[in-house]
Amino acid sequence: MPLYFITGNAGKLREVQAVMPDVEQLDIDLDEVQSLDPQRVIAHKLDEAARRHDGEFIVEDTSLAIDCLGGLPGPFIKWFGQALEWKGLGELVQRYNNHTAVARTTIGYRDAAGHVQFFVDELAGRIVMPQGDQGFGWDPIFVPEGHTQTFAELGPAIKNELSMRRRATEQLKEAIQKQ
């Protein structure tokens, strides 16, 4: 039975398939509860997916917690990006002295029996004005700790080496292999 990654984001799918090539995309529109707790959001989506489709599923949430904004936008990063665009979010953060942020990926895995596990990894960095044109999402405004370029400038190969999504996916892969 295949493992389905529920996403409409081709970039996220590529990054997960770099670690787990047999994962299949399942692009279905699911209700999303709003919460600052990504595990609550993911658990709800996994339940919704199981009501609509048979199989094993993963749902991923990557949040961006910006220190000067009290940890916001967190899981709401997609909506902040749509409302402010990356330039607007960069301008907002530049008004403060502290530009540090944490990118956090949470992957929820639901096996065929309905058991759910979570895998989390994070990467510290800082927010800058948009730079670079590679990548997707907030890649143009996030500079990972220890680097001077944004994810969008570093390109997909280096981004994947540093990626919190890759490390969380590796945790998932290891757990599945132990079953």
C-alpha positions in Angstrom: 0.0 0.0 0.0 1.5 3.4 -1.0 2.3 6.2 1.5 0.5 9.4 0.4 1.9 12.8 1.0 -1.1 15.2 1.2 0.1 18.4 -0.5 -0.5 20.6 -3.4 3.0 22.1 -3.1 5.3 20.6 -5.8 8.4 22.0 -4.0 7.5 20.3 -0.7 6.8 17.0 -2.6 10.3 17.2 -4.3 12.0 17.7 -1.0 10.2 14.7 0.6 10.7 12.5 -2.4 14.5 13.2 -2.3 14.5 11.2 1.0 11.5 8.8 0.3 11.2 8.4 -3.5 8.2 6.1 -3.3 6.0 8.6 -1.6 3.0 9.5 -3.8 1.3 12.8 -3.9 -2.4 13.1 -2.9 -3.6 16.5 -3.7 -7.0 16.8 -1.9 -8.5 19.8 -0.4 -8.9 19.2 3.4 -10.4 21.4 6.1 -7.7 23.1 8.1 -8.3 24.1 11.7 -6.5 27.2 12.7 -4.2 26.8 15.6 -0.7 27.9 16.7 -0.1 24.2 17.4 0.9 22.5 14.2 0.3 19.0 15.6 -3.4 19.9 16.1 -3.7 21.2 12.5 -1.9 18.1 11.2 -3.9 15.6 13.3 -7.2 17.1 12.0 -6.0 16.9 8.4 -4.9 13.3 8.8 -8.3 12.4 10.2 -10.0 14.2 7.3 -7.8 12.3 4.8 -8.6 8.9 6.3 -12.3 9.7 6.0 -11.9 10.3 2.2 -9.2 7.9 1.2 -7.7 4.5 2.2 -4.0 4.2 3.0 -1.2 5.6 5.0 -0.7 9.4 5.0 1.7 12.1 5.8 0.8 15.8 6.3 3.5 18.4 6.7 3.5 21.9 8.2 6.5 24.2 8.0 6.2 27.2 10.2 8.3 30.3 10.6 8.4 31.7 14.1 9.9 35.2 14.1 11.2 36.3 17.5 10.4 40.1 17.2 6.8 39.1 16.4 6.3 36.9 19.5 6.7 33.7 17.4 4.2 34.7 14.7 3.4 34.0 12.0 4.3 30.4 13.0 1.9 28.0 11.2 0.2 31.0 9.6 3.2 31.9 7.5 1.4 31.1 4.2 -1.4 33.6 5.1 1.1 36.3 6.2 2.9 35.8 2.9 -0.3 36.1 0.9 -1.4 39.2 2.9 1.9 41.1 3.2 3.9 39.4 0.5 7.5 38.5 1.4 8.7 42.1 0.9 6.1 43.4 3.3 7.0 40.8 5.9 10.7 41.6 5.5 9.9 45.3 5.9 7.9 44.6 9.1 10.7 42.6 10.7 13.3 45.2 9.7 11.5 47.7 11.9 12.8 45.8 14.9 16.3 45.2 16.2 15.9 41.4 16.5 15.5 39.6 13.1 16.0 36.0 14.4 13.6 33.3 13.5 13.1 29.6 13.7 11.9 27.5 10.7 10.2 24.4 12.1 8.9 21.4 10.1 6.3 19.1 11.7 5.4 15.9 9.8 2.4 13.8 10.9 2.3 10.2 9.9 -0.9 8.1 10.1 -0.5 4.4 9.5 -3.3 2.2 8.1 -4.4 1.3 11.6 -5.0 4.9 12.5 -1.9 5.4 14.7 -0.4 8.9 14.4 3.2 9.9 15.0 4.9 13.3 14.7 8.4 14.1 13.5 9.8 17.6 14.1 13.0 19.4 13.2 14.0 23.0 13.2 16.6 25.4 11.8 17.5 28.8 13.3 18.1 31.8 11.1 17.2 35.4 10.5 14.8 37.4 8.3 16.0 39.8 5.6 14.5 41.7 2.7 13.8 39.3 -0.2 16.9 38.1 -2.0 17.2 35.4 -4.7 14.8 33.7 -7.1 15.2 30.0 -6.4 13.0 28.0 -4.1 9.5 28.6 -3.0 7.4 30.2 -0.2 9.5 32.3 2.2 12.9 31.1 0.9 13.8 34.6 -0.3 13.6 36.1 3.2 15.2 33.3 5.4 19.0 33.2 5.9 19.9 30.0 7.8 22.2 30.4 10.8 25.9 30.2 9.7 25.1 31.5 6.2 25.0 34.8 4.5 22.5 34.0 1.7 18.8 33.2 1.8 17.5 29.7 0.9 16.4 31.3 -2.4 20.1 32.3 -3.1 21.7 29.1 -1.8 19.7 27.0 -4.3 17.9 23.6 -3.9 21.0 21.4 -3.3 22.4 23.4 -0.4 18.9 24.2 1.0 18.2 20.4 1.1 21.5 19.8 2.9 20.4 22.2 5.6 16.7 21.5 5.5 14.6 20.9 8.6 12.0 19.2 6.2 14.7 16.8 5.0 15.7 15.9 8.6 12.1 15.5 9.8 11.5 13.3 6.7 14.6 11.2 7.6 13.2 10.7 11.1 9.9 9.5 9.5 11.7 7.1 7.1 13.7 5.6 10.0 10.5 5.1 12.1 8.7 3.4 9.2 11.7 1.1 8.5 11.6 0.0 12.1 8.0 -1.1 11.9 
